[in-house]
Amino acid sequence: MSESKKVRLGAIGAGWWATSNHFPLFRDHPDVELVGVCGIGDDLERIREKFGFGFATEDADELLSADIDAVVIATPHDLHHELAAKALDRGLHVLCEKPMTLKAEEAWDLARRAEEAGTVFLVPYGWNYKPFTVAAKKLLADGAIGEIQFVSCNMASPTRGLFGTDPSYMLELWNSETAPNPTTWSSPEHGGGYAHGQVTHSSALLFWLTGLRASSVAGRVSTAGAPVDLFDAGVVHFEGGALGSLSGAATLADGDNYQIDIRLFGTEGVMMIDVERERVTLSRYDGRRESIDIAPGEGEYECLVPPVRFIELITGASTENNSDVTVAARSVELIDALLRSSAAGGVETPV
C-alpha cells in the first residue's frame, strides 16, 4: 500500500466497545479514513457525526459493498462468522472482536477464508501485545523451558454484573456513552457468559505464547443463578501430549484488578506469567533464574495497541500479528469443546 494512501475503513457494530475503544483510535489515526458505519438505533447518526464517518447505514451488505479496504466487526458474538466471511470473500482486511466465533467449525472456516483472501485478520486481544508478554513469548520460543508438559491457566475478573444483566460497573469503568447491551453478554443465544466473554482472553494469550492446541477437553460450568456461566473449569489434553487445567471466575469484587495466571511446566524449567501482580519469572532446572521487568500498571487490561497494529499490518509498518485468525480459532475451539462437554457431562474433542 502506498504511504500516501489512507486505509479506507468501515465498521459494523456501533455499540459500547466500538464507541468507547475502537472508534476514537481510528478517528485519530493519520493513516485511516472512516468511510462508513453500520449499526442500529437512534444514536447511529450522532455516532457517525461524532467520529467522522462518511455515511451511516443499518444494512451490513451496503457497508461491505462500499469502497473500503478493511472492516471492523464489533457486533454481538453470534453475528461475527457471517459478517467476517462476507468481508473476507470480498478481499477485505478484518478486525473481528472476540470471541471470533462461537463454534469451532465457524472459526476454522474463517481461518481458511483468511488464508485464501491473503488479507490481514486480527482479533484484538489486548494482553497479547503487552511488552512483558512479548518478552515471555520470546523466552519460550528460544526454548527457555523446553517442551511443555503441563499448563495451568486461570482467569478471574469483576464482571458478575455484566453477565448477570447489570453492566453499570463496566459502563462506569469505560466511561462510554453507549451502554452495553445486556443480551450480548448475558444471553445464551448470543454467546453470553464468562467463557466466551473472558476465558477467550486467557486462552488466546496461552495459545499465542505457547503454540499449543487442545485435542480434548473435559469441562464443567456453573451459572450460580445467573442466566449464563459465571464459573468455568476444564481439564485439557493438548496435541503433543501436554496436560493442562483451565479455569475462570466472574466474581471478583468491582474495582479489583483482572487476574490471569498462566504457569507453564516444561522439560527444562517453569515459567509463570501473572498479569495481576505484574510478574513473569523463569526457573530452569539448571539453576538459571530470570525475571522480566514490568512497568507499574502494565498488567492492567487495555486494548489500545491491537487496533493500531491492525492498520500497521495493512500499511506494512508492522509484520507482528499477535492475535491472528489461528490463535483466535484455537481459543474458540477450546471454549466450544468445554461448553459442549459441560452440557453433555462428558469429554469433548474440539473438532
N, C-alpha and C positions, 0 to 999 in steps of 0.2 A: 504494500500500500504506500502511496506517495506520502512524503512527510507533510505536504501541504493539504492533503485531503483529510477531512474530519470523518470519523466513524458516524454514519447515519444510523441512529438508534431508535428503535421502537420499544414500547413497554406494554405488556399485557398483565393487568393487575395493578390497581392503584389504591391499595388499602394501607393498613397500618405500617407494615415493614417497608414496603416500597417507598412510601412518602416520608418516612422518618429516617431511612438509611440510604437507599439506593438513589432516589431522585436528586437529593441535594448534592451528592457526589458527582453524578453525571452532569447536572446543571453547571457545576463549577469547573468541569474538566475542559481544558483548552482543546482537546482533540475529539470532542463529542458534539454532535448536532442532534438535539432531541426532536425527532421528526413527528412522532405520534404516540398517543397513549390510549389504551383500551381499558375500559372499566365500566362499572355500573354505579348508579346512584346520582343524586342531585349534586354531589360535590365534584363531579368529573370536570366540568368546565372551569371551576375555580382551581382545581389541581393543574389543568392544562396551562392556565394563565400564570399560576404561581411559579411553575418550573420551566415555562417557556417552550412547551411542546408546540409543534406546528399545527396539529389538529387533534381532536378527541373523537373517539367512536366507542360504541358498545358492541361492535362487530369485530371479533378477533380476526376473521378472514380478511376484512378490509385493512386492518393493521398490517397483517402479514403480506398483503398484496402491494403495499406501498413501496416506494423506492427507499429501502433500508438495507443496511449491511448486517445488522445484528439486532437481536431482540432480548429483552429481559422478561422472564416469566415469573411472576410473583403472585400467582392465583392460589386458591385452595389446592391442597396437595393432590386431590383426585383428578384434577384437570391437567396436571403437568405433562403426562405422557402424550396425550393427543396433541396438545399445542406444540410441544417440543418436536414431535415427529413431523408435524406440518412445517415447522420452521427449518428443520434440517433438510427436508425434502426440497425446500426452496433454496438450499445452499447458504442459509444464514448462520452466522455465529450465534451461539446461545449461551446466555447466563440463566440457569434454571434454579429456582430456590430449592432448598432441601425440605423434606426428602425428595429426591429427584422423581421417584415414582413410589407407588405403594406395593407393587408386585415385582417379583424378580424377573419374570419374563418381559415385563414392560421395560425394566431397567436395561436389560441386555439387548432389547430391541433398539433402544436409543443409542447404546454403545455401537451397535452395528451401523446404524444410520449415520452416526457422527463420523465413524471411520470412512464410510463411503462418501460422505459430503466433504471430508477433508477440512472442516471448519473448526473453530475453537468452541469447545464445550466446557463450561466451568460451573461448578456448584459452589456457592460462596460459604465455605466453612471457615470461619474466622481464625480458629486456633491453628489451622494448618499453615498459616502464614506468619506466625509469631517467630521472632528471631530465635527464641530458645527451642522451639520445636524443630525449626530448620536445622539448628546445630545438633539436636538429638538425632535427627534423621541421618545427618552426615556421619555421625559416630557409628550408627547402626550399619549404614551402607559400607563403612570401612571395616566391618567385621568385629566391632568392639565387644560383642557378647557371643560371637559365634552363631551357631544355628539355634534358632528359638525353639524351646521345648515346652514352655508354659507361659501363659498370659493371664494377667488379672486386669480387668478394665471396669472401673466403676465411675458412675456419674451421678451427681445429685444437684438439684437447683431449686430456687424458691419460686416454683411455677404451679403450685397446687391450685391457685385461683384461676390461672389460665386454662387448666384442663378441667376445672370444676365450674366453668361458666362465669367466673368473676375476674376479668382481666384488668381490674383497676390498678393493681400494683404495677403490672407490666407497662400499662399506658403511662403511668406517672414516671416510671423509670426511663422510658424512651421519649417522653415529652412530645408525643405525636398528636396532631390534630384529628387524626382518623383512628377511632377506637378499633381494637382487634375484633374481628367478627367471631363471636364465641363458637359458631358452628365449624369454623376452620379447625379449631383446637380441641373442642370437646364433643364432637360428633363422630361416632364410629364410621358413618357413611362417608365422611370427608377425610378419613385418615387421621382423626384426632387421637390424642393420647401421648403418654410420655415417650414411648418407644419411637414413634415416628417424629415427635416434636423435639426430643432431646437426645436420646440414645443415638440418633442419627449423627450427632456431633462427635460423640466419643468414639463410636465405631469407625467413622470416616477418618478420624485422626489416627486410630490404631492401624487401619489398613494402609494409609499413606505412609506412616512411619515404618511399617514392617514389610509391606508387600504380601502379607498373608491373605488367604481366602478361606472362608468357612466351608467345610464339607458336610457337617451335620450339626444340628442344634437340638438340645432338649431344653425347652423353655417353659416358664410359668410367669403369669402376670396377676396382679391384684388391683382392683379398682378402688377398694376401701370406701365404697359407697359413691364414688364419682361415676359419671357416665362413661368414662374411658379409663384406661390403665394409668395408675399413678406409680406403680412399682413393677419392675421387670427384673427377671433373673434367668440366666441361661448357662448351660454347660455346652461348650463349643469344642468340636474337633476341627482342626484346620488341615488343609491339604499339606502333605509333607509330614504329618504325624503329631504336630504340636497340639496340646490340650489347653483349654482356657475357660475362664469364667467371666461372665458379662453381667453387670447389674446396673440398675438405675432407680432413683427415687425423686419424686417431685416435691417433697415436703420439707425442704429447708425453710427456715424462718425468713420472711421477707427482709431483704437487706443483707442476708448472708452471701458471701462470695460463692460463686459456682465452684463445684468440685468436679475435677476429672483426675483420676488417679490410675495411671497405667503402669504396670510392673511387668517387665519382660525378663524371663529367666532363660539363659542360653547355655550352650555347651562350654562357653569360656567366661561367662560372667553374668551380671544382673544390671539392668537399668531401670530407674524409677523416674517417671515424669509426673509431677504433681503441680497442676496449674493453680490450685488454691493457695498453697504455700510457696509457690513460685520457686520450685527447685527441680533440678534434673541432676541425678547422680549416677555414676558408673562405678561398679565394684567388680573388678576382674579377679578370677581365681589365681592369677599370677601375682597378685598383690597390688596391682595398679588401681589407684583411686582417682576419680576426676569428678568435678562439679562444673556445671555451666553457669556462668554469670548471667543473672537475670535482673533487668531494671525493675525497680519497685512499680507495681501496678501492671506489669506486662502480662500477667496471667489473667487479668480480667477480660471478659469477653467483649469484643467489638468486631465489627465487620467492615472496616474501612479499607483494608488492603484488597480483598478479592474483587470488588467491582472495578477498582483502578487497574488491577492486574489483568482483568478481562480485556480492557481497552489496550493495555500494553501488549498483550499476546496478539491482538488483532493487528496492531500497527507494526509489530516486530520489535518493539522496545524491550520485550522480555520473552524468554522461552520457558519460564518456570511456571507450570500449572500444577499447583499443589493439591488440587481437588478436581481432577478431571473426571470424565464420564466413567472410567473404570473404577476409580476409588468410590465414587458415588454408587455405582451398581453393586459393589461388594457390600457396602453398608445396607443397601435396600434388601439384598437377598438374605442377609443375616437377620434383619428385623422381621422380614416376611416369614422366614422359617421359624423364628422364635414365637411369633404370634400364632402361627398355624399349629405349632407344637403345643402351645398352651391350650388352644381351643380343642385340640384333639386328645390332649392328655398323653401325648407320646413324644417320639423323636421325629424331627422333620429334616430332610435334606434341602438345602437352599434351592436346588433346581431339579 
